[in-house]
């Protein structure tokens, strides 16, 4: 039997239901773009120059979010300095509605163990460790400080990685695991996290603490990206045997992920490209291919 045509109210309800279903269905092809920097909260001209270049990248091709890998406010993480160390340098990005997600660095916990920053909505922290899902990327934001509660954080990270079905698994912490800079490699950190990265296919680890830009060659499927060059004083770096690129320059990373590729561009504060690479997803991590300019 033929159903009578819907009246106007019925058509509105049907359209609303269709829009609701469409909004909850995953896109057939998803892309996410984000910027990453660390050791940024100096509040000086160097941080502002990096922030202005980040805004320029966003104007040219909008980004979905910004990652801050710790030491968000120098010298001691005091949110009373938020205007100079965050709102002013990133004003254009904030006005454009770009969300930020941060982790705590060693300077950030000097004031009340970082509680002020955890409560500040602009930093987008759901806790000392938390997960952000955007398109084909899962970001696992962790606390790597000396007082980190690994007895609670490590089981959470293990379960979160195991449950993730994202094409790209990216872990963000403040302290380096692989670095050619002042602090160098962290054998204890690698013993703690390396097996998890390998077991659950983490393709990228982003960190700061060392004040330079560096990207490693893939190590057991994981690329290590140091972006501690967002505004704090720079330190010299000498590329090591596992470095794909390493240099001392105020800078940040631009990342674009699809289901199969993750493209990384490094930019300095003067707009010069300092790095570019395409990571191709594999079953056990990612392989490196040249990236188009």
C-alpha positions as CSV (number, residue, x, y, z in Angstrom):
1,X,0.0,0.0,0.0
2,X,1.3,3.4,-0.9
3,X,2.2,5.7,2.0
4,X,0.7,9.2,1.9
5,X,3.1,12.0,1.2
6,X,4.7,13.7,4.2
7,X,3.3,17.0,5.3
8,X,5.7,20.0,5.9
9,X,6.3,19.0,9.5
10,X,7.0,15.4,8.5
11,X,9.5,16.5,5.8
12,X,11.3,18.6,8.4
13,X,11.6,15.7,10.8
14,X,12.8,13.4,8.1
15,X,15.4,15.9,6.9
16,X,16.6,16.4,10.5
17,X,16.9,12.6,11.0
18,X,18.9,12.4,7.7
19,X,21.2,15.2,8.8
20,X,21.7,13.5,12.2
21,X,22.7,10.2,10.6
22,X,25.0,12.0,8.1
23,X,26.7,13.8,10.9
24,X,27.4,10.6,12.9
25,X,28.6,8.6,9.9
26,X,32.4,8.6,9.4
27,X,33.7,10.3,6.3
28,X,34.8,8.0,3.5
29,X,38.1,9.9,3.1
30,X,39.3,11.9,6.1
31,X,42.2,14.3,6.5
32,X,43.5,16.1,9.6
33,X,46.0,18.9,9.7
34,X,47.8,20.1,12.8
35,X,50.8,22.1,14.0
36,X,53.2,21.0,16.7
37,X,55.7,23.0,18.8
38,X,57.2,22.9,22.3
39,X,59.3,24.9,24.8
40,X,57.4,27.8,23.4
41,X,56.2,29.9,26.4
42,X,59.0,32.5,26.5
43,X,56.7,35.4,25.7
44,X,59.4,37.1,23.7
45,X,59.9,38.1,20.1
46,X,61.1,34.6,19.1
47,X,57.9,33.0,20.3
48,X,55.8,35.7,18.6
49,X,57.7,35.1,15.3
50,X,57.0,31.4,15.4
51,X,53.4,32.1,16.3
52,X,53.0,34.5,13.3
53,X,54.4,31.9,11.0
54,X,52.1,29.2,12.4
55,X,49.2,31.6,11.7
56,X,50.4,32.2,8.1
57,X,50.5,28.4,7.5
58,X,46.9,28.3,8.8
59,X,45.8,31.1,6.5
60,X,47.3,29.3,3.5
61,X,45.7,26.0,4.4
62,X,43.6,25.8,7.6
63,X,44.7,23.5,10.4
64,X,42.4,21.6,12.7
65,X,44.4,21.9,15.9
66,X,47.8,22.8,17.5
67,X,49.8,20.6,19.8
68,X,52.0,22.0,22.5
69,X,54.5,19.5,23.8
70,X,55.2,21.2,27.1
71,X,57.0,24.1,28.8
72,X,54.1,26.2,27.8
73,X,54.8,29.0,30.2
74,X,58.3,30.0,31.3
75,X,59.9,30.2,33.8
76,X,57.6,28.3,36.2
77,X,54.3,27.5,34.5
78,X,52.4,30.3,36.2
79,X,49.1,31.0,34.4
80,X,49.3,34.6,35.5
81,X,51.7,35.0,32.5
82,X,49.1,33.5,30.1
83,X,48.6,36.7,28.1
84,X,52.3,37.1,27.2
85,X,53.2,33.5,26.7
86,X,50.0,32.2,25.0
87,X,47.2,34.6,24.1
88,X,49.5,37.2,22.4
89,X,51.8,34.9,20.4
90,X,48.9,32.8,19.1
91,X,46.2,35.5,18.9
92,X,45.4,35.0,15.3
93,X,45.0,31.2,15.7
94,X,42.9,31.7,18.7
95,X,40.7,34.2,17.0
96,X,40.3,31.8,14.1
97,X,38.9,29.2,16.6
98,X,41.8,26.7,16.3
99,X,41.9,24.5,19.4
100,X,45.1,23.8,21.3
101,X,46.0,20.6,23.2
102,X,49.0,20.6,25.5
103,X,51.0,18.4,27.8
104,X,52.9,19.5,30.8
105,X,56.7,20.2,30.7
106,X,59.2,20.3,33.6
107,X,58.8,24.1,33.8
108,X,55.0,23.9,33.9
109,X,54.9,21.8,37.1
110,X,57.0,24.3,39.1
111,X,53.8,26.2,40.1
112,X,51.3,24.0,42.0
113,X,52.4,20.9,40.0
114,X,50.8,22.4,36.8
115,X,47.2,22.4,38.2
116,X,46.6,25.9,36.9
117,X,47.4,24.9,33.3
118,X,45.3,21.7,33.7
119,X,42.3,23.9,34.6
120,X,42.9,26.5,31.8
121,X,40.5,25.7,29.0
122,X,42.7,27.2,26.3
123,X,45.3,24.5,26.8
124,X,42.7,21.8,26.1
125,X,44.0,19.3,28.7
126,X,41.6,16.7,29.8
127,X,44.1,15.6,32.5
128,X,47.8,14.8,32.9
129,X,47.3,12.2,30.3
130,X,44.5,12.0,27.8
131,X,43.5,11.1,24.2
132,X,42.5,13.2,21.3
133,X,40.9,11.6,18.2
134,X,40.8,13.6,15.0
135,X,40.0,11.9,11.7
136,X,42.6,9.2,11.0
137,X,44.8,10.2,13.9
138,X,44.7,9.3,17.6
139,X,46.9,11.5,19.8
140,X,48.0,10.1,23.1
141,X,49.0,13.0,25.3
142,X,51.2,11.9,28.2
143,X,53.0,13.2,31.3
144,X,56.8,12.4,31.1
145,X,57.8,14.5,34.2
146,X,59.8,13.1,37.0
147,X,56.7,12.9,39.2
148,X,54.6,11.3,36.6
149,X,52.3,8.6,38.0
150,X,53.4,5.8,35.7
151,X,51.7,3.2,37.8
152,X,48.4,4.6,36.6
153,X,49.4,6.2,33.3
154,X,51.1,3.2,31.8
155,X,48.1,0.8,32.1
156,X,45.9,3.6,30.6
157,X,48.3,4.1,27.7
158,X,48.5,0.3,27.1
159,X,44.8,0.0,27.0
160,X,44.2,3.1,24.9
161,X,46.8,2.0,22.3
162,X,45.4,-1.5,22.2
163,X,41.8,-0.2,21.6
164,X,42.8,2.4,19.0
165,X,41.7,1.7,15.4
166,X,43.2,4.9,14.1
167,X,45.4,4.8,11.0
168,X,48.0,6.9,12.8
169,X,48.9,6.6,16.4
170,X,50.9,9.6,17.7
171,X,52.2,9.9,21.3
172,X,53.1,13.3,22.6
173,X,55.3,13.9,25.6
174,X,57.6,16.6,26.8
175,X,60.8,14.7,27.2
176,X,62.8,13.2,24.3
177,X,63.3,9.5,23.9
178,X,65.6,9.8,20.9
179,X,67.5,13.1,20.5
180,X,70.9,14.4,19.3
181,X,70.6,17.5,21.5
182,X,71.7,18.5,25.0
183,X,69.7,15.9,26.8
184,X,70.2,13.1,24.3
185,X,68.6,9.7,24.3
186,X,66.6,8.4,27.3
187,X,67.3,4.7,27.8
188,X,64.9,4.4,30.7
189,X,62.1,6.1,28.7
190,X,62.8,3.8,25.8
191,X,62.6,0.7,28.0
192,X,59.3,1.9,29.3
193,X,57.7,3.1,26.1
194,X,59.6,1.5,23.2
195,X,58.0,-2.0,23.5
196,X,54.5,-0.4,23.6
197,X,55.3,1.7,20.5
198,X,56.4,-1.4,18.7
199,X,53.7,-3.7,19.9
200,X,50.8,-1.3,19.1
201,X,52.2,0.4,16.0
202,X,52.9,3.9,17.2
203,X,54.3,5.6,14.1
204,X,55.3,9.0,15.7
205,X,56.5,10.4,19.0
206,X,56.5,14.2,19.4
207,X,58.4,15.9,22.2
208,X,60.3,19.1,23.3
209,X,62.7,19.6,26.2
210,X,65.7,19.7,23.8
211,X,65.6,23.1,22.2
212,X,66.1,22.3,18.6
213,X,64.3,20.7,15.6
214,X,65.0,17.1,14.8
215,X,63.4,14.2,13.0
216,X,64.8,10.7,13.3
217,X,64.8,7.9,10.8
218,X,62.1,5.4,11.7
219,X,63.3,3.2,14.5
220,X,61.4,-0.1,14.8
221,X,58.6,1.6,13.0
222,X,58.5,4.8,15.0
223,X,59.7,8.3,14.0
224,X,60.9,10.6,16.8
225,X,60.2,14.3,16.2
226,X,61.8,17.0,18.5
227,X,60.0,20.4,18.2
228,X,61.4,22.1,21.3
229,X,62.2,25.2,19.2
230,X,59.0,27.3,19.7
231,X,60.5,30.3,21.5
232,X,62.8,29.3,24.4
233,X,66.6,29.9,23.9
234,X,68.0,27.5,21.3
235,X,70.7,25.0,22.0
236,X,73.2,23.6,19.5
237,X,72.6,20.2,18.0
238,X,74.9,17.9,16.0
239,X,73.0,15.3,13.8
240,X,73.5,11.8,15.1
241,X,73.6,8.5,13.2
242,X,69.8,8.1,13.4
243,X,69.0,11.7,12.5
244,X,67.1,12.4,9.3
245,X,67.4,16.1,9.9
246,X,68.6,18.2,12.9
247,X,69.2,21.9,13.3
248,X,69.0,24.7,15.8
249,X,66.3,27.2,14.6
250,X,63.1,28.7,16.0
251,X,60.6,26.5,14.3
252,X,57.6,24.2,14.3
253,X,56.1,21.2,12.5
254,X,53.2,21.1,10.1
255,X,51.6,17.7,9.8
256,X,48.8,16.4,7.5
257,X,47.4,12.9,7.8
258,X,45.2,10.8,5.6
259,X,44.3,7.2,6.1
260,X,47.5,6.1,4.4
261,X,50.1,8.9,4.6
262,X,51.4,11.4,7.2
263,X,53.3,14.3,5.7
264,X,55.6,16.4,7.9
265,X,56.9,19.8,7.0
266,X,59.3,21.7,9.3
267,X,59.2,25.5,9.1
268,X,61.5,28.1,10.7
269,X,60.2,31.4,12.0
270,X,61.3,33.1,8.8
271,X,59.1,30.9,6.6
272,X,61.9,28.7,5.3
273,X,61.2,25.0,4.9
274,X,63.6,23.0,7.0
275,X,62.2,19.5,6.7
276,X,59.8,17.5,4.6
277,X,58.9,13.9,4.5
278,X,56.0,11.5,3.8
279,X,55.4,8.6,6.1
280,X,53.6,5.7,4.5
281,X,51.5,3.6,6.8
282,X,52.5,-0.1,7.1
283,X,51.3,-3.0,9.3
284,X,54.1,-2.4,11.8
285,X,54.6,1.3,11.7
286,X,55.6,3.6,8.8
287,X,58.1,3.8,6.0
288,X,59.6,7.1,4.7
289,X,59.1,8.4,1.2
290,X,60.0,11.8,-0.3
291,X,57.3,14.5,0.2
292,X,56.3,16.9,-2.5
293,X,56.9,20.6,-1.7
